[in-house]
Amino acid sequence: MGDSKRRKESLGEKYGQEDNILPGIPIKPSQAKLFSQITTRGAWIGIALLVVYWVVVRFIGPSLGWWELS
């Protein structure tokens, strides 16, 4: 009998299900990974928007006369 069959018999209903990261906190490792991916993507989008805003305020705005820099 293979190890996976033994594990399946010993775990029963819990076989193939993920355990929580910490006891009492209902967060699975796959959910934590997804959260990390989403927040990382959001951070990069925020950085890109900040760079675009900086370019507009620093270079494009003054060249069009939107803001007068002394």
N, CA, C, O and CB atoms as a CASP TS submission, in Angstrom:
PFRMAT TS
TARGET T0000
AUTHOR 0000-0000-0000
METHOD Language model
MODEL 1
PARENT N/A
ATOM      1  N   MET     1       0.853  -1.178   0.000  1.00  0.00           N
ATOM      2  CA  MET     1       0.000   0.000   0.000  1.00  0.00           C
ATOM      3  C   MET     1       0.894   1.235   0.000  1.00  0.00           C
ATOM      4  O   MET     1       1.858   1.322   0.761  1.00  0.00           O
ATOM      5  CB  MET     1      -0.968   0.002   1.227  1.00  0.00           C
ATOM      6  N   GLY     2       0.558   2.186  -0.865  1.00  0.00           N
ATOM      7  CA  GLY     2       1.349   3.401  -0.969  1.00  0.00           C
ATOM      8  C   GLY     2       1.109   4.358   0.177  1.00  0.00           C
ATOM      9  O   GLY     2       0.132   4.264   0.921  1.00  0.00           O
ATOM     10  N   ASP     3       2.051   5.285   0.284  1.00  0.00           N
ATOM     11  CA  ASP     3       1.974   6.269   1.372  1.00  0.00           C
ATOM     12  C   ASP     3       0.740   7.147   1.249  1.00  0.00           C
ATOM     13  O   ASP     3       0.110   7.483   2.252  1.00  0.00           O
ATOM     14  CB  ASP     3       3.226   7.140   1.388  1.00  0.00           C
ATOM     15  N   SER     4       0.391   7.521   0.021  1.00  0.00           N
ATOM     16  CA  SER     4      -0.772   8.400  -0.145  1.00  0.00           C
ATOM     17  C   SER     4      -2.067   7.684   0.245  1.00  0.00           C
ATOM     18  O   SER     4      -2.978   8.306   0.791  1.00  0.00           O
ATOM     19  CB  SER     4      -0.862   8.896  -1.599  1.00  0.00           C
ATOM     20  N   LYS     5      -2.150   6.388  -0.032  1.00  0.00           N
ATOM     21  CA  LYS     5      -3.359   5.655   0.367  1.00  0.00           C
ATOM     22  C   LYS     5      -3.449   5.553   1.883  1.00  0.00           C
ATOM     23  O   LYS     5      -4.532   5.671   2.456  1.00  0.00           O
ATOM     24  CB  LYS     5      -3.373   4.247  -0.260  1.00  0.00           C
ATOM     25  N   ARG     6      -2.298   5.331   2.536  1.00  0.00           N
ATOM     26  CA  ARG     6      -2.291   5.277   4.002  1.00  0.00           C
ATOM     27  C   ARG     6      -2.700   6.622   4.591  1.00  0.00           C
ATOM     28  O   ARG     6      -3.479   6.689   5.542  1.00  0.00           O
ATOM     29  CB  ARG     6      -0.898   4.871   4.523  1.00  0.00           C
ATOM     30  N   ARG     7      -2.164   7.686   4.011  1.00  0.00           N
ATOM     31  CA  ARG     7      -2.486   9.031   4.483  1.00  0.00           C
ATOM     32  C   ARG     7      -3.972   9.308   4.276  1.00  0.00           C
ATOM     33  O   ARG     7      -4.620   9.902   5.137  1.00  0.00           O
ATOM     34  CB  ARG     7      -1.626  10.091   3.750  1.00  0.00           C
ATOM     35  N   LYS     8      -4.509   8.882   3.142  1.00  0.00           N
ATOM     36  CA  LYS     8      -5.927   9.106   2.859  1.00  0.00           C
ATOM     37  C   LYS     8      -6.805   8.361   3.853  1.00  0.00           C
ATOM     38  O   LYS     8      -7.818   8.894   4.305  1.00  0.00           O
ATOM     39  CB  LYS     8      -6.266   8.669   1.430  1.00  0.00           C
ATOM     40  N   GLU     9      -6.432   7.148   4.196  1.00  0.00           N
ATOM     41  CA  GLU     9      -7.206   6.382   5.171  1.00  0.00           C
ATOM     42  C   GLU     9      -7.117   6.999   6.560  1.00  0.00           C
ATOM     43  O   GLU     9      -8.112   7.035   7.285  1.00  0.00           O
ATOM     44  CB  GLU     9      -6.722   4.936   5.212  1.00  0.00           C
ATOM     45  N   SER    10      -5.938   7.486   6.940  1.00  0.00           N
ATOM     46  CA  SER    10      -5.788   8.036   8.288  1.00  0.00           C
ATOM     47  C   SER    10      -6.467   9.395   8.437  1.00  0.00           C
ATOM     48  O   SER    10      -6.992   9.711   9.505  1.00  0.00           O
ATOM     49  CB  SER    10      -4.314   8.161   8.637  1.00  0.00           C
ATOM     50  N   LEU    11      -6.462  10.208   7.364  1.00  0.00           N
ATOM     51  CA  LEU    11      -7.071  11.534   7.453  1.00  0.00           C
ATOM     52  C   LEU    11      -8.579  11.509   7.208  1.00  0.00           C
ATOM     53  O   LEU    11      -9.309  12.333   7.760  1.00  0.00           O
ATOM     54  CB  LEU    11      -6.414  12.466   6.463  1.00  0.00           C
ATOM     55  N   GLY    12      -9.039  10.596   6.407  1.00  0.00           N
ATOM     56  CA  GLY    12     -10.475  10.495   6.156  1.00  0.00           C
ATOM     57  C   GLY    12     -11.027  11.710   5.436  1.00  0.00           C
ATOM     58  O   GLY    12     -10.611  12.007   4.316  1.00  0.00           O
ATOM     59  N   GLU    13     -11.961  12.420   6.066  1.00  0.00           N
ATOM     60  CA  GLU    13     -12.614  13.584   5.459  1.00  0.00           C
ATOM     61  C   GLU    13     -11.656  14.739   5.204  1.00  0.00           C
ATOM     62  O   GLU    13     -11.872  15.523   4.280  1.00  0.00           O
ATOM     63  CB  GLU    13     -13.737  14.056   6.343  1.00  0.00           C
ATOM     64  N   LYS    14     -10.620  14.857   5.990  1.00  0.00           N
ATOM     65  CA  LYS    14      -9.692  15.988   5.879  1.00  0.00           C
ATOM     66  C   LYS    14      -8.659  15.801   4.771  1.00  0.00           C
ATOM     67  O   LYS    14      -7.851  16.699   4.531  1.00  0.00           O
ATOM     68  CB  LYS    14      -8.981  16.200   7.197  1.00  0.00           C
ATOM     69  N   TYR    15      -8.667  14.663   4.095  1.00  0.00           N
ATOM     70  CA  TYR    15      -7.680  14.391   3.053  1.00  0.00           C
ATOM     71  C   TYR    15      -7.848  15.372   1.887  1.00  0.00           C
ATOM     72  O   TYR    15      -8.952  15.538   1.369  1.00  0.00           O
ATOM     73  CB  TYR    15      -7.809  12.935   2.554  1.00  0.00           C
ATOM     74  N   GLY    16      -6.765  16.011   1.483  1.00  0.00           N
ATOM     75  CA  GLY    16      -6.775  16.949   0.367  1.00  0.00           C
ATOM     76  C   GLY    16      -7.165  18.357   0.736  1.00  0.00           C
ATOM     77  O   GLY    16      -7.141  19.239  -0.123  1.00  0.00           O
ATOM     78  N   GLN    17      -7.524  18.604   1.983  1.00  0.00           N
ATOM     79  CA  GLN    17      -7.894  19.948   2.415  1.00  0.00           C
ATOM     80  C   GLN    17      -6.693  20.619   3.058  1.00  0.00           C
ATOM     81  O   GLN    17      -5.870  19.971   3.705  1.00  0.00           O
ATOM     82  CB  GLN    17      -9.088  19.907   3.398  1.00  0.00           C
ATOM     83  N   GLU    18      -6.609  21.922   2.869  1.00  0.00           N
ATOM     84  CA  GLU    18      -5.514  22.684   3.450  1.00  0.00           C
ATOM     85  C   GLU    18      -5.790  22.968   4.924  1.00  0.00           C
ATOM     86  O   GLU    18      -6.936  23.152   5.334  1.00  0.00           O
ATOM     87  CB  GLU    18      -5.301  23.996   2.680  1.00  0.00           C
ATOM     88  N   ASP    19      -4.723  23.000   5.702  1.00  0.00           N
ATOM     89  CA  ASP    19      -4.847  23.401   7.100  1.00  0.00           C
ATOM     90  C   ASP    19      -4.754  24.916   7.189  1.00  0.00           C
ATOM     91  O   ASP    19      -4.243  25.569   6.278  1.00  0.00           O
ATOM     92  CB  ASP    19      -3.753  22.727   7.978  1.00  0.00           C
ATOM     93  N   ASN    20      -5.247  25.470   8.283  1.00  0.00           N
ATOM     94  CA  ASN    20      -5.124  26.910   8.510  1.00  0.00           C
ATOM     95  C   ASN    20      -3.677  27.257   8.829  1.00  0.00           C
ATOM     96  O   ASN    20      -2.912  26.408   9.288  1.00  0.00           O
ATOM     97  CB  ASN    20      -6.058  27.373   9.657  1.00  0.00           C
ATOM     98  N   ILE    21      -3.306  28.511   8.583  1.00  0.00           N
ATOM     99  CA  ILE    21      -1.950  28.961   8.874  1.00  0.00           C
ATOM    100  C   ILE    21      -1.689  28.888  10.372  1.00  0.00           C
ATOM    101  O   ILE    21      -0.678  28.341  10.812  1.00  0.00           O
ATOM    102  CB  ILE    21      -1.726  30.397   8.356  1.00  0.00           C
ATOM    103  N   LEU    22      -2.604  29.440  11.143  1.00  0.00           N
ATOM    104  CA  LEU    22      -2.517  29.396  12.608  1.00  0.00           C
ATOM    105  C   LEU    22      -3.827  28.848  13.143  1.00  0.00           C
ATOM    106  O   LEU    22      -4.885  29.109  12.570  1.00  0.00           O
ATOM    107  CB  LEU    22      -2.213  30.812  13.212  1.00  0.00           C
ATOM    108  N   PRO    23      -3.775  28.101  14.223  1.00  0.00           N
ATOM    109  CA  PRO    23      -5.037  27.616  14.804  1.00  0.00           C
ATOM    110  C   PRO    23      -5.921  28.783  15.248  1.00  0.00           C
ATOM    111  O   PRO    23      -5.444  29.721  15.887  1.00  0.00           O
ATOM    112  CB  PRO    23      -4.756  26.681  16.002  1.00  0.00           C
ATOM    113  N   GLY    24      -7.170  28.721  14.917  1.00  0.00           N
ATOM    114  CA  GLY    24      -8.101  29.771  15.315  1.00  0.00           C
ATOM    115  C   GLY    24      -8.234  30.895  14.308  1.00  0.00           C
ATOM    116  O   GLY    24      -9.136  31.723  14.432  1.00  0.00           O
ATOM    117  N   ILE    25      -7.356  30.950  13.308  1.00  0.00           N
ATOM    118  CA  ILE    25      -7.439  31.978  12.281  1.00  0.00           C
ATOM    119  C   ILE    25      -7.793  31.274  10.967  1.00  0.00           C
ATOM    120  O   ILE    25      -6.992  30.490  10.456  1.00  0.00           O
ATOM    121  CB  ILE    25      -6.086  32.794  12.163  1.00  0.00           C
ATOM    122  N   PRO    26      -8.966  31.540  10.422  1.00  0.00           N
ATOM    123  CA  PRO    26      -9.432  30.787   9.249  1.00  0.00           C
ATOM    124  C   PRO    26      -8.821  31.265   7.931  1.00  0.00           C
ATOM    125  O   PRO    26      -9.549  31.628   7.007  1.00  0.00           O
ATOM    126  CB  PRO    26     -10.932  30.877   9.158  1.00  0.00           C
ATOM    127  N   ILE    27      -7.502  31.265   7.840  1.00  0.00           N
ATOM    128  CA  ILE    27      -6.810  31.671   6.617  1.00  0.00           C
ATOM    129  C   ILE    27      -5.950  30.507   6.147  1.00  0.00           C
ATOM    130  O   ILE    27      -5.103  30.004   6.884  1.00  0.00           O
ATOM    131  CB  ILE    27      -5.940  32.955   6.849  1.00  0.00           C
ATOM    132  N   LYS    28      -6.180  30.091   4.919  1.00  0.00           N
ATOM    133  CA  LYS    28      -5.437  28.988   4.323  1.00  0.00           C
ATOM    134  C   LYS    28      -4.180  29.532   3.637  1.00  0.00           C
ATOM    135  O   LYS    28      -4.141  30.711   3.283  1.00  0.00           O
ATOM    136  CB  LYS    28      -6.323  28.207   3.312  1.00  0.00           C
ATOM    137  N   PRO    29      -3.164  28.707   3.446  1.00  0.00           N
ATOM    138  CA  PRO    29      -1.951  29.170   2.758  1.00  0.00           C
ATOM    139  C   PRO    29      -2.218  29.697   1.349  1.00  0.00           C
ATOM    140  O   PRO    29      -1.571  30.655   0.925  1.00  0.00           O
ATOM    141  CB  PRO    29      -0.949  28.044   2.685  1.00  0.00           C
ATOM    142  N   SER    30      -3.148  29.099   0.621  1.00  0.00           N
ATOM    143  CA  SER    30      -3.444  29.590  -0.731  1.00  0.00           C
ATOM    144  C   SER    30      -4.084  30.978  -0.684  1.00  0.00           C
ATOM    145  O   SER    30      -3.843  31.802  -1.567  1.00  0.00           O
ATOM    146  CB  SER    30      -4.374  28.607  -1.467  1.00  0.00           C
ATOM    147  N   GLN    31      -4.898  31.241   0.345  1.00  0.00           N
ATOM    148  CA  GLN    31      -5.497  32.572   0.490  1.00  0.00           C
ATOM    149  C   GLN    31      -4.432  33.604   0.836  1.00  0.00           C
ATOM    150  O   GLN    31      -4.483  34.734   0.351  1.00  0.00           O
ATOM    151  CB  GLN    31      -6.593  32.558   1.572  1.00  0.00           C
ATOM    152  N   ALA    32      -3.478  33.227   1.664  1.00  0.00           N
ATOM    153  CA  ALA    32      -2.398  34.143   2.022  1.00  0.00           C
ATOM    154  C   ALA    32      -1.546  34.470   0.801  1.00  0.00           C
ATOM    155  O   ALA    32      -1.119  35.612   0.629  1.00  0.00           O
ATOM    156  CB  ALA    32      -1.525  33.539   3.136  1.00  0.00           C
ATOM    157  N   LYS    33      -1.298  33.478  -0.045  1.00  0.00           N
ATOM    158  CA  LYS    33      -0.513  33.700  -1.260  1.00  0.00           C
ATOM    159  C   LYS    33      -1.256  34.625  -2.212  1.00  0.00           C
ATOM    160  O   LYS    33      -0.649  35.520  -2.801  1.00  0.00           O
ATOM    161  CB  LYS    33      -0.197  32.363  -1.954  1.00  0.00           C
ATOM    162  N   LEU    34      -2.559  34.423  -2.373  1.00  0.00           N
ATOM    163  CA  LEU    34      -3.364  35.282  -3.233  1.00  0.00           C
ATOM    164  C   LEU    34      -3.376  36.716  -2.718  1.00  0.00           C
ATOM    165  O   LEU    34      -3.263  37.654  -3.507  1.00  0.00           O
ATOM    166  CB  LEU    34      -4.790  34.747  -3.334  1.00  0.00           C
ATOM    167  N   PHE    35      -3.513  36.899  -1.405  1.00  0.00           N
ATOM    168  CA  PHE    35      -3.477  38.237  -0.807  1.00  0.00           C
ATOM    169  C   PHE    35      -2.140  38.915  -1.088  1.00  0.00           C
ATOM    170  O   PHE    35      -2.094  40.101  -1.414  1.00  0.00           O
ATOM    171  CB  PHE    35      -3.723  38.158   0.713  1.00  0.00           C
ATOM    172  N   SER    36      -1.065  38.165  -0.963  1.00  0.00           N
ATOM    173  CA  SER    36       0.265  38.708  -1.226  1.00  0.00           C
ATOM    174  C   SER    36       0.411  39.133  -2.684  1.00  0.00           C
ATOM    175  O   SER    36       0.976  40.189  -2.969  1.00  0.00           O
ATOM    176  CB  SER    36       1.339  37.679  -0.871  1.00  0.00           C
ATOM    177  N   GLN    37      -0.093  38.323  -3.600  1.00  0.00           N
ATOM    178  CA  GLN    37      -0.010  38.660  -5.019  1.00  0.00           C
ATOM    179  C   GLN    37      -0.809  39.915  -5.340  1.00  0.00           C
ATOM    180  O   GLN    37      -0.344  40.778  -6.085  1.00  0.00           O
ATOM    181  CB  GLN    37      -0.506  37.495  -5.868  1.00  0.00           C
ATOM    182  N   ILE    38      -2.015  40.019  -4.777  1.00  0.00           N
ATOM    183  CA  ILE    38      -2.873  41.178  -5.059  1.00  0.00           C
ATOM    184  C   ILE    38      -2.267  42.452  -4.498  1.00  0.00           C
ATOM    185  O   ILE    38      -2.257  43.481  -5.174  1.00  0.00           O
ATOM    186  CB  ILE    38      -4.276  40.966  -4.477  1.00  0.00           C
ATOM    187  N   THR    39      -1.758  42.399  -3.261  1.00  0.00           N
ATOM    188  CA  THR    39      -1.192  43.603  -2.669  1.00  0.00           C
ATOM    189  C   THR    39       0.108  44.014  -3.358  1.00  0.00           C
ATOM    190  O   THR    39       0.400  45.206  -3.462  1.00  0.00           O
ATOM    191  CB  THR    39      -0.947  43.389  -1.184  1.00  0.00           C
ATOM    192  N   THR    40       0.886  43.049  -3.825  1.00  0.00           N
ATOM    193  CA  THR    40       2.112  43.380  -4.554  1.00  0.00           C
ATOM    194  C   THR    40       1.766  44.062  -5.877  1.00  0.00           C
ATOM    195  O   THR    40       2.383  45.060  -6.248  1.00  0.00           O
ATOM    196  CB  THR    40       2.960  42.108  -4.807  1.00  0.00           C
ATOM    197  N   ARG    41       0.780  43.519  -6.581  1.00  0.00           N
ATOM    198  CA  ARG    41       0.352  44.136  -7.843  1.00  0.00           C
ATOM    199  C   ARG    41      -0.186  45.539  -7.591  1.00  0.00           C
ATOM    200  O   ARG    41       0.098  46.459  -8.359  1.00  0.00           O
ATOM    201  CB  ARG    41      -0.722  43.268  -8.541  1.00  0.00           C
ATOM    202  N   GLY    42      -0.960  45.710  -6.524  1.00  0.00           N
ATOM    203  CA  GLY    42      -1.484  47.030  -6.191  1.00  0.00           C
ATOM    204  C   GLY    42      -0.390  48.027  -5.868  1.00  0.00           C
ATOM    205  O   GLY    42      -0.482  49.200  -6.228  1.00  0.00           O
ATOM    206  N   ALA    43       0.649  47.559  -5.186  1.00  0.00           N
ATOM    207  CA  ALA    43       1.768  48.449  -4.867  1.00  0.00           C
ATOM    208  C   ALA    43       2.477  48.912  -6.139  1.00  0.00           C
ATOM    209  O   ALA    43       2.827  50.086  -6.258  1.00  0.00           O
ATOM    210  CB  ALA    43       2.766  47.743  -3.933  1.00  0.00           C
ATOM    211  N   TRP    44       2.688  48.012  -7.079  1.00  0.00           N
ATOM    212  CA  TRP    44       3.353  48.390  -8.337  1.00  0.00           C
ATOM    213  C   TRP    44       2.482  49.341  -9.150  1.00  0.00           C
ATOM    214  O   TRP    44       2.998  50.259  -9.789  1.00  0.00           O
ATOM    215  CB  TRP    44       3.683  47.139  -9.172  1.00  0.00           C
ATOM    216  N   ILE    45       1.180  49.133  -9.131  1.00  0.00           N
ATOM    217  CA  ILE    45       0.281  50.058  -9.824  1.00  0.00           C
ATOM    218  C   ILE    45       0.353  51.438  -9.184  1.00  0.00           C
ATOM    219  O   ILE    45       0.372  52.450  -9.885  1.00  0.00           O
ATOM    220  CB  ILE    45      -1.170  49.532  -9.802  1.00  0.00           C
ATOM    221  N   GLY    46       0.393  51.482  -7.851  1.00  0.00           N
ATOM    222  CA  GLY    46       0.526  52.762  -7.151  1.00  0.00           C
ATOM    223  C   GLY    46       1.830  53.466  -7.476  1.00  0.00           C
ATOM    224  O   GLY    46       1.850  54.685  -7.650  1.00  0.00           O
ATOM    225  N   ILE    47       2.916  52.716  -7.559  1.00  0.00           N
ATOM    226  CA  ILE    47       4.218  53.304  -7.913  1.00  0.00           C
ATOM    227  C   ILE    47       4.167  53.876  -9.328  1.00  0.00           C
ATOM    228  O   ILE    47       4.659  54.978  -9.576  1.00  0.00           O
ATOM    229  CB  ILE    47       5.352  52.245  -7.801  1.00  0.00           C
ATOM    230  N   ALA    48       3.570  53.123 -10.257  1.00  0.00           N
ATOM    231  CA  ALA    48       3.467  53.597 -11.641  1.00  0.00           C
ATOM    232  C   ALA    48       2.629  54.876 -11.724  1.00  0.00           C
ATOM    233  O   ALA    48       2.990  55.809 -12.441  1.00  0.00           O
ATOM    234  CB  ALA    48       2.853  52.503 -12.537  1.00  0.00           C
ATOM    235  N   LEU    49       1.516  54.919 -10.994  1.00  0.00           N
ATOM    236  CA  LEU    49       0.686  56.125 -10.995  1.00  0.00           C
ATOM    237  C   LEU    49       1.423  57.313 -10.395  1.00  0.00           C
ATOM    238  O   LEU    49       1.269  58.439 -10.868  1.00  0.00           O
ATOM    239  CB  LEU    49      -0.607  55.878 -10.227  1.00  0.00           C
ATOM    240  N   LEU    50       2.214  57.077  -9.368  1.00  0.00           N
ATOM    241  CA  LEU    50       2.996  58.146  -8.763  1.00  0.00           C
ATOM    242  C   LEU    50       4.024  58.692  -9.743  1.00  0.00           C
ATOM    243  O   LEU    50       4.233  59.904  -9.806  1.00  0.00           O
ATOM    244  CB  LEU    50       3.687  57.648  -7.498  1.00  0.00           C
ATOM    245  N   VAL    51       4.664  57.824 -10.501  1.00  0.00           N
ATOM    246  CA  VAL    51       5.655  58.261 -11.498  1.00  0.00           C
ATOM    247  C   VAL    51       4.973  59.073 -12.595  1.00  0.00           C
ATOM    248  O   VAL    51       5.491  60.106 -13.018  1.00  0.00           O
ATOM    249  CB  VAL    51       6.396  57.041 -12.115  1.00  0.00           C
ATOM    250  N   VAL    52       3.806  58.607 -13.058  1.00  0.00           N
ATOM    251  CA  VAL    52       3.078  59.347 -14.091  1.00  0.00           C
ATOM    252  C   VAL    52       2.671  60.719 -13.568  1.00  0.00           C
ATOM    253  O   VAL    52       2.811  61.716 -14.275  1.00  0.00           O
ATOM    254  CB  VAL    52       1.832  58.558 -14.554  1.00  0.00           C
ATOM    255  N   TYR    53       2.175  60.780 -12.353  1.00  0.00           N
ATOM    256  CA  TYR    53       1.788  62.060 -11.752  1.00  0.00           C
ATOM    257  C   TYR    53       2.996  62.992 -11.646  1.00  0.00           C
ATOM    258  O   TYR    53       2.894  64.183 -11.939  1.00  0.00           O
ATOM    259  CB  TYR    53       1.163  61.837 -10.358  1.00  0.00           C
ATOM    260  N   TRP    54       4.127  62.449 -11.230  1.00  0.00           N
ATOM    261  CA  TRP    54       5.340  63.253 -11.084  1.00  0.00           C
ATOM    262  C   TRP    54       5.779  63.818 -12.426  1.00  0.00           C
ATOM    263  O   TRP    54       6.154  64.987 -12.513  1.00  0.00           O
ATOM    264  CB  TRP    54       6.469  62.419 -10.469  1.00  0.00           C
ATOM    265  N   VAL    55       5.737  63.001 -13.473  1.00  0.00           N
ATOM    266  CA  VAL    55       6.128  63.470 -14.808  1.00  0.00           C
ATOM    267  C   VAL    55       5.202  64.581 -15.270  1.00  0.00           C
ATOM    268  O   VAL    55       5.659  65.571 -15.843  1.00  0.00           O
ATOM    269  CB  VAL    55       6.112  62.309 -15.824  1.00  0.00           C
ATOM    270  N   VAL    56       3.907  64.429 -15.028  1.00  0.00           N
ATOM    271  CA  VAL    56       2.957  65.458 -15.448  1.00  0.00           C
ATOM    272  C   VAL    56       3.212  66.751 -14.687  1.00  0.00           C
ATOM    273  O   VAL    56       3.281  67.821 -15.293  1.00  0.00           O
ATOM    274  CB  VAL    56       1.507  64.985 -15.229  1.00  0.00           C
ATOM    275  N   VAL    57       3.350  66.670 -13.390  1.00  0.00           N
ATOM    276  CA  VAL    57       3.526  67.884 -12.582  1.00  0.00           C
ATOM    277  C   VAL    57       4.885  68.531 -12.845  1.00  0.00           C
ATOM    278  O   VAL    57       4.979  69.757 -12.888  1.00  0.00           O
ATOM    279  CB  VAL    57       3.382  67.556 -11.087  1.00  0.00           C
ATOM    280  N   ARG    58       5.920  67.745 -13.017  1.00  0.00           N
ATOM    281  CA  ARG    58       7.274  68.286 -13.131  1.00  0.00           C
ATOM    282  C   ARG    58       7.600  68.776 -14.534  1.00  0.00           C
ATOM    283  O   ARG    58       8.253  69.809 -14.682  1.00  0.00           O
ATOM    284  CB  ARG    58       8.278  67.243 -12.720  1.00  0.00           C
ATOM    285  N   PHE    59       7.164  68.066 -15.566  1.00  0.00           N
ATOM    286  CA  PHE    59       7.588  68.396 -16.922  1.00  0.00           C
ATOM    287  C   PHE    59       6.440  68.880 -17.821  1.00  0.00           C
ATOM    288  O   PHE    59       6.549  69.938 -18.441  1.00  0.00           O
ATOM    289  CB  PHE    59       8.238  67.192 -17.546  1.00  0.00           C
ATOM    290  N   ILE    60       5.372  68.136 -17.894  1.00  0.00           N
ATOM    291  CA  ILE    60       4.311  68.447 -18.855  1.00  0.00           C
ATOM    292  C   ILE    60       3.523  69.680 -18.428  1.00  0.00           C
ATOM    293  O   ILE    60       3.239  70.553 -19.248  1.00  0.00           O
ATOM    294  CB  ILE    60       3.366  67.253 -19.012  1.00  0.00           C
ATOM    295  N   GLY    61       3.173  69.754 -17.151  1.00  0.00           N
ATOM    296  CA  GLY    61       2.412  70.906 -16.664  1.00  0.00           C
ATOM    297  C   GLY    61       3.105  72.234 -16.908  1.00  0.00           C
ATOM    298  O   GLY    61       2.501  73.130 -17.498  1.00  0.00           O
ATOM    299  N   PRO    62       4.348  72.395 -16.478  1.00  0.00           N
ATOM    300  CA  PRO    62       5.020  73.680 -16.726  1.00  0.00           C
ATOM    301  C   PRO    62       5.226  73.995 -18.200  1.00  0.00           C
ATOM    302  O   PRO    62       5.188  75.163 -18.588  1.00  0.00           O
ATOM    303  CB  PRO    62       6.350  73.692 -16.039  1.00  0.00           C
ATOM    304  N   SER    63       5.442  72.989 -19.022  1.00  0.00           N
ATOM    305  CA  SER    63       5.637  73.256 -20.452  1.00  0.00           C
ATOM    306  C   SER    63       4.349  73.752 -21.105  1.00  0.00           C
ATOM    307  O   SER    63       4.401  74.482 -22.095  1.00  0.00           O
ATOM    308  CB  SER    63       6.133  71.992 -21.169  1.00  0.00           C
ATOM    309  N   LEU    64       3.209  73.369 -20.569  1.00  0.00           N
ATOM    310  CA  LEU    64       1.926  73.837 -21.107  1.00  0.00           C
ATOM    311  C   LEU    64       1.436  75.100 -20.387  1.00  0.00           C
ATOM    312  O   LEU    64       0.396  75.648 -20.752  1.00  0.00           O
ATOM    313  CB  LEU    64       0.870  72.728 -20.992  1.00  0.00           C
ATOM    314  N   GLY    65       2.159  75.562 -19.386  1.00  0.00           N
ATOM    315  CA  GLY    65       1.773  76.759 -18.665  1.00  0.00           C
ATOM    316  C   GLY    65       0.747  76.537 -17.597  1.00  0.00           C
ATOM    317  O   GLY    65       0.131  77.492 -17.125  1.00  0.00           O
ATOM    318  N   TRP    66       0.541  75.282 -17.194  1.00  0.00           N
ATOM    319  CA  TRP    66      -0.446  74.996 -16.157  1.00  0.00           C
ATOM    320  C   TRP    66       0.013  75.491 -14.801  1.00  0.00           C
ATOM    321  O   TRP    66      -0.790  76.010 -14.026  1.00  0.00           O
ATOM    322  CB  TRP    66      -0.730  73.509 -16.092  1.00  0.00           C
ATOM    323  N   TRP    67       1.305  75.338 -14.502  1.00  0.00           N
ATOM    324  CA  TRP    67       1.852  75.753 -13.226  1.00  0.00           C
ATOM    325  C   TRP    67       3.053  76.629 -13.510  1.00  0.00           C
ATOM    326  O   TRP    67       3.911  76.288 -14.325  1.00  0.00           O
ATOM    327  CB  TRP    67       2.232  74.532 -12.336  1.00  0.00           C
ATOM    328  N   GLU    68       3.104  77.726 -12.850  1.00  0.00           N
ATOM    329  CA  GLU    68       4.240  78.621 -13.016  1.00  0.00           C
ATOM    330  C   GLU    68       5.262  78.354 -11.942  1.00  0.00           C
ATOM    331  O   GLU    68       4.979  78.517 -10.755  1.00  0.00           O
ATOM    332  CB  GLU    68       3.799  80.083 -12.981  1.00  0.00           C
ATOM    333  N   LEU    69       6.447  77.945 -12.345  1.00  0.00           N
ATOM    334  CA  LEU    69       7.534  77.722 -11.390  1.00  0.00           C
ATOM    335  C   LEU    69       8.483  78.895 -11.475  1.00  0.00           C
ATOM    336  O   LEU    69       8.924  79.262 -12.564  1.00  0.00           O
ATOM    337  CB  LEU    69       8.279  76.380 -11.669  1.00  0.00           C
ATOM    338  N   SER    70       8.800  79.481 -10.351  1.00  0.00           N
ATOM    339  CA  SER    70       9.664  80.664 -10.352  1.00  0.00           C
ATOM    340  C   SER    70      11.105  80.259 -10.491  1.00  0.00           C
ATOM    341  O   SER    70      11.988  81.117 -10.512  1.00  0.00           O
ATOM    342  CB  SER    70       9.471  81.485  -9.081  1.00  0.00           C
TER
END
